[in-house]
Amino acid sequence: MHSRTRFLFTASMDVDPAKEALFNEVYDTEHIPELLKVPGVLAVQRYTLVPLKLSIGGEVKTIVAEGEPKHSATYELENAEVLTSPAWAVAVEKGRWPAQVRPHTRNRRHTLRKVAGA
């Protein structure tokens, strides 16, 4: 984690299976690079939901995350105001994301967490 990170913004969603390749391409080659140009965005990392097994109370359990979106991205931010800045507003509307990808996403979830002690 970047030393100046004070907030973690997470955007999670599912995407229509027929648009998954486009989603991944645009997210990696356009969306993230544009958002990394926004002042106060320090880092971005993408994640994909996978099956979870863990040991609890001496027993291995399988946890089913029903309803959880398949795709997530975490954005390390210097401050929460980054998300309402004019630069963020412009960046999230650039490239193919708004017209070719966003309409094919669903089950969208957004969370903001403050780094403990920050």
GROMACS elastic network, one bead per residue, 0.5 to 0.9 nm:
[ bonds ]
;  ai    aj funct       b0    kb
    1     4     6  0.84456   500
    1     5     6  0.69142   500
    1    43     6  0.81990   500
    1    76     6  0.76889   500
    2     5     6  0.53954   500
    2    42     6  0.68628   500
    2    43     6  0.74416   500
    2    76     6  0.74883   500
    3     6     6  0.85052   500
    4    42     6  0.78098   500
    4    76     6  0.86974   500
    4    77     6  0.78504   500
    4    78     6  0.58372   500
    5     8     6  0.75745   500
    5    40     6  0.88568   500
    5    41     6  0.87276   500
    5    42     6  0.70544   500
    5    43     6  0.87752   500
    5    76     6  0.55701   500
    5    77     6  0.53186   500
    5    79     6  0.77811   500
    5   115     6  0.74606   500
    5   118     6  0.83357   500
    6    76     6  0.74513   500
    6    77     6  0.60358   500
    6    78     6  0.51851   500
    6    79     6  0.59804   500
    6    80     6  0.81543   500
    6   113     6  0.86230   500
    6   114     6  0.59873   500
    6   115     6  0.52434   500
    6   116     6  0.83763   500
    6   117     6  0.88750   500
    6   118     6  0.56543   500
    7    75     6  0.82013   500
    7    76     6  0.60813   500
    7    77     6  0.50794   500
    7    78     6  0.64362   500
    7    79     6  0.60810   500
    7    80     6  0.64174   500
    7   112     6  0.67743   500
    7   113     6  0.55404   500
    7   115     6  0.55011   500
    7   118     6  0.83918   500
    8    74     6  0.63434   500
    8    75     6  0.56216   500
    8    77     6  0.60920   500
    8    78     6  0.89863   500
    8    80     6  0.86802   500
    8   111     6  0.80696   500
    8   112     6  0.56860   500
    8   113     6  0.51554   500
    8   114     6  0.64311   500
    8   115     6  0.71324   500
    9    73     6  0.81650   500
    9    74     6  0.56091   500
    9    75     6  0.50670   500
    9    76     6  0.66429   500
    9    77     6  0.72981   500
    9    80     6  0.84596   500
    9    83     6  0.86469   500
    9   110     6  0.72105   500
    9   111     6  0.57134   500
    9   113     6  0.64551   500
    9   114     6  0.88570   500
   10    72     6  0.66692   500
   10    73     6  0.55848   500
   10    75     6  0.62885   500
   10    76     6  0.89785   500
   10   109     6  0.78725   500
   10   110     6  0.55524   500
   10   111     6  0.52020   500
   10   112     6  0.64188   500
   10   113     6  0.83988   500
   11    71     6  0.83031   500
   11    72     6  0.55466   500
   11    73     6  0.54036   500
   11    74     6  0.66284   500
   11    75     6  0.83090   500
   11   108     6  0.72540   500
   11   109     6  0.58758   500
   11   111     6  0.68035   500
   12    68     6  0.83985   500
   12    69     6  0.58212   500
   12    70     6  0.74054   500
   12    71     6  0.54777   500
   12    73     6  0.64492   500
   12    74     6  0.87207   500
   12   107     6  0.78161   500
   12   108     6  0.55764   500
   12   109     6  0.50544   500
   12   110     6  0.63464   500
   12   111     6  0.86715   500
   13    68     6  0.82241   500
   13    70     6  0.63098   500
   13    71     6  0.53793   500
   13    72     6  0.64645   500
   13   105     6  0.63450   500
   13   106     6  0.58740   500
   13   107     6  0.52852   500
   13   109     6  0.63119   500
   13   110     6  0.88488   500
   14    17     6  0.87655   500
   14    68     6  0.86118   500
   14    69     6  0.50899   500
   14    70     6  0.53975   500
   14    71     6  0.60500   500
   14    72     6  0.88205   500
   14   104     6  0.85143   500
   14   105     6  0.55678   500
   14   106     6  0.53067   500
   14   107     6  0.58226   500
   14   108     6  0.69624   500
   15    18     6  0.83063   500
   15    19     6  0.66962   500
   15    20     6  0.61801   500
   15    23     6  0.74013   500
   15    69     6  0.88196   500
   15    70     6  0.81465   500
   15    71     6  0.81330   500
   15   101     6  0.83349   500
   15   102     6  0.86330   500
   15   104     6  0.57059   500
   15   106     6  0.62088   500
   15   107     6  0.85290   500
   16    19     6  0.54031   500
   16    20     6  0.64190   500
   16   104     6  0.56176   500
   16   105     6  0.64427   500
   16   106     6  0.79998   500
   17    20     6  0.51599   500
   17    21     6  0.83417   500
   18    21     6  0.76460   500
   18    22     6  0.85907   500
   19    22     6  0.53346   500
   19    23     6  0.60102   500
   19    24     6  0.87367   500
   19   100     6  0.89486   500
   19   101     6  0.75176   500
   19   104     6  0.70271   500
   19   105     6  0.89901   500
   20    24     6  0.62137   500
   20    25     6  0.85981   500
   21    24     6  0.52875   500
   21    25     6  0.61704   500
   21    26     6  0.86106   500
   22    25     6  0.51072   500
   22    26     6  0.59859   500
   22    27     6  0.82973   500
   22   100     6  0.83378   500
   22   101     6  0.72751   500
   23    26     6  0.54194   500
   23    27     6  0.59280   500
   23    28     6  0.85240   500
   23    97     6  0.81433   500
   23   100     6  0.86038   500
   23   101     6  0.59203   500
   23   102     6  0.86497   500
   23   104     6  0.87229   500
   23   105     6  0.88857   500
   24    27     6  0.51738   500
   24    28     6  0.60854   500
   24    29     6  0.84140   500
   25    28     6  0.54100   500
   25    29     6  0.58986   500
   25    30     6  0.78569   500
   26    29     6  0.52935   500
   26    30     6  0.51551   500
   26    31     6  0.61167   500
   26    32     6  0.84666   500
   26    95     6  0.81316   500
   26    96     6  0.68563   500
   26    97     6  0.66189   500
   26   101     6  0.78197   500
   27    30     6  0.58126   500
   27    32     6  0.58687   500
   27    33     6  0.85014   500
   27    97     6  0.76329   500
   27   101     6  0.89332   500
   28    31     6  0.64171   500
   28    32     6  0.57955   500
   28    33     6  0.73464   500
   28    46     6  0.87942   500
   29    32     6  0.68668   500
   29    33     6  0.65199   500
   29    34     6  0.88582   500
   30    33     6  0.54858   500
   30    34     6  0.60964   500
   30    35     6  0.86762   500
   30    94     6  0.80303   500
   30    95     6  0.64188   500
   30    96     6  0.78002   500
   30    97     6  0.79076   500
   31    34     6  0.53499   500
   31    35     6  0.62817   500
   31    36     6  0.86907   500
   31    91     6  0.77896   500
   31    92     6  0.71087   500
   31    93     6  0.88850   500
   31    94     6  0.75347   500
   31    95     6  0.73499   500
   31    96     6  0.84289   500
   31    97     6  0.67501   500
   32    35     6  0.51269   500
   32    36     6  0.60576   500
   32    37     6  0.88159   500
   32    44     6  0.70003   500
   32    45     6  0.88831   500
   33    36     6  0.51528   500
   33    37     6  0.67154   500
   34    37     6  0.54273   500
   34    38     6  0.72616   500
   34    88     6  0.89755   500
   34    91     6  0.55675   500
   34    92     6  0.76541   500
   34    94     6  0.74851   500
   34    95     6  0.87387   500
   35    38     6  0.53585   500
   35    39     6  0.88328   500
   35    41     6  0.70305   500
   35    44     6  0.85678   500
   35    87     6  0.86449   500
   35    88     6  0.68434   500
   35    91     6  0.56951   500
   35    92     6  0.69814   500
   36    39     6  0.78144   500
   36    40     6  0.85416   500
   36    41     6  0.56363   500
   36    42     6  0.68709   500
   36    43     6  0.68125   500
   36    44     6  0.74161   500
   36    75     6  0.89945   500
   37    40     6  0.86809   500
   37    41     6  0.73188   500
   37    87     6  0.84605   500
   37    88     6  0.89340   500
   37    91     6  0.81186   500
   38    41     6  0.57072   500
   38    42     6  0.87531   500
   38    82     6  0.77809   500
   38    85     6  0.86979   500
   38    87     6  0.56658   500
   38    88     6  0.59571   500
   38    91     6  0.73030   500
   39    42     6  0.81146   500
   39    78     6  0.86845   500
   39    82     6  0.72918   500
   39    85     6  0.89558   500
   39    87     6  0.74529   500
   39    88     6  0.84195   500
   40    76     6  0.83874   500
   40    77     6  0.55547   500
   40    79     6  0.67750   500
   40    81     6  0.87867   500
   40    82     6  0.60073   500
   41    44     6  0.78958   500
   41    75     6  0.68205   500
   41    76     6  0.60275   500
   41    78     6  0.66287   500
   41    79     6  0.86671   500
   41    82     6  0.72302   500
   42    75     6  0.74049   500
   42    76     6  0.53547   500
   42    77     6  0.57411   500
   42    78     6  0.70376   500
   43    74     6  0.81757   500
   43    75     6  0.58164   500
   43    76     6  0.51369   500
   43    77     6  0.75711   500
   44    73     6  0.67355   500
   44    74     6  0.56230   500
   44    76     6  0.63136   500
   45    72     6  0.84362   500
   45    73     6  0.54988   500
   45    74     6  0.53698   500
   45    75     6  0.67348   500
   45    76     6  0.86614   500
   46    71     6  0.74733   500
   46    72     6  0.57364   500
   46    74     6  0.64401   500
   46    75     6  0.89037   500
   47    70     6  0.82973   500
   47    71     6  0.59152   500
   47    72     6  0.50586   500
   47    73     6  0.59380   500
   47    74     6  0.81211   500
   48    69     6  0.86608   500
   48    70     6  0.55802   500
   48    72     6  0.63363   500
   48    73     6  0.87630   500
   49    52     6  0.88839   500
   49    65     6  0.87992   500
   49    68     6  0.80852   500
   49    69     6  0.73847   500
   49    71     6  0.64054   500
   49    72     6  0.79335   500
   50    70     6  0.80987   500
   51    62     6  0.77077   500
   51    63     6  0.74012   500
   51    64     6  0.71620   500
   51    65     6  0.81546   500
   52    61     6  0.83094   500
   52    62     6  0.58097   500
   52    63     6  0.54667   500
   52    64     6  0.71458   500
   52    65     6  0.83228   500
   53    60     6  0.65723   500
   53    61     6  0.55026   500
   53    63     6  0.61599   500
   54    59     6  0.80871   500
   54    60     6  0.53509   500
   54    61     6  0.55383   500
   54    62     6  0.67010   500
   54    63     6  0.78777   500
   55    58     6  0.60343   500
   55    59     6  0.52549   500
   55    61     6  0.61027   500
   55    62     6  0.89007   500
   56    59     6  0.54127   500
   56    60     6  0.63310   500
   56    61     6  0.69808   500
   57    60     6  0.83220   500
   65    68     6  0.56578   500
   65    69     6  0.89217   500
   66    69     6  0.87600   500
   67   107     6  0.81042   500
   68    71     6  0.89188   500
   68   107     6  0.80424   500
   69    72     6  0.73239   500
   69   106     6  0.84848   500
   69   107     6  0.62876   500
   69   108     6  0.72710   500
   69   109     6  0.78840   500
   72   109     6  0.89562   500
   76    79     6  0.89777   500
   77    80     6  0.68703   500
   77    81     6  0.89715   500
   77    82     6  0.70635   500
   77    83     6  0.87888   500
   78    81     6  0.86672   500
   78    82     6  0.76065   500
   79    82     6  0.59959   500
   79    83     6  0.85143   500
   79   114     6  0.89555   500
   80    83     6  0.61534   500
   80    84     6  0.79916   500
   80   112     6  0.79638   500
   80   114     6  0.85260   500
   81    84     6  0.54156   500
   81    85     6  0.62576   500
   82    85     6  0.51485   500
   82    86     6  0.85943   500
   82    87     6  0.81292   500
   82    88     6  0.66500   500
   83    86     6  0.87406   500
   83    87     6  0.88529   500
   83    88     6  0.59920   500
   83    89     6  0.77648   500
   84    87     6  0.83926   500
   84    88     6  0.65946   500
   84    89     6  0.68719   500
   85    88     6  0.52936   500
   85    89     6  0.63568   500
   85    90     6  0.88378   500
   86    89     6  0.50288   500
   86    90     6  0.62922   500
   86    91     6  0.86427   500
   87    90     6  0.52757   500
   87    91     6  0.61355   500
   87    92     6  0.87762   500
   88    91     6  0.50383   500
   88    92     6  0.61570   500
   88    93     6  0.87570   500
   89    92     6  0.56892   500
   89    93     6  0.68615   500
   90    93     6  0.55136   500
   90    94     6  0.66604   500
   91    94     6  0.53850   500
   91    95     6  0.86924   500
   92    95     6  0.85725   500
   92    97     6  0.76841   500
   92    98     6  0.76358   500
   93    96     6  0.83464   500
   93    97     6  0.68991   500
   93    98     6  0.56733   500
   93    99     6  0.88290   500
   94    97     6  0.67706   500
   94    98     6  0.72173   500
   95    98     6  0.73209   500
   95    99     6  0.84422   500
   96    99     6  0.58104   500
   96   100     6  0.53608   500
   96   101     6  0.67260   500
   96   102     6  0.88301   500
   97   100     6  0.56749   500
   97   102     6  0.58098   500
   97   103     6  0.88019   500
   98   101     6  0.61081   500
   98   102     6  0.51760   500
   98   103     6  0.73022   500
   99   102     6  0.64441   500
   99   103     6  0.67058   500
  100   103     6  0.66633   500
  100   104     6  0.75599   500
  101   104     6  0.54952   500
  101   105     6  0.68704   500
  102   105     6  0.53574   500
  102   106     6  0.84622   500
  103   106     6  0.81445   500
  105   108     6  0.71621   500
  106   109     6  0.89651   500
  113   116     6  0.87964   500
  114   117     6  0.84796   500
  114   118     6  0.71420   500
  115   118     6  0.54435   500
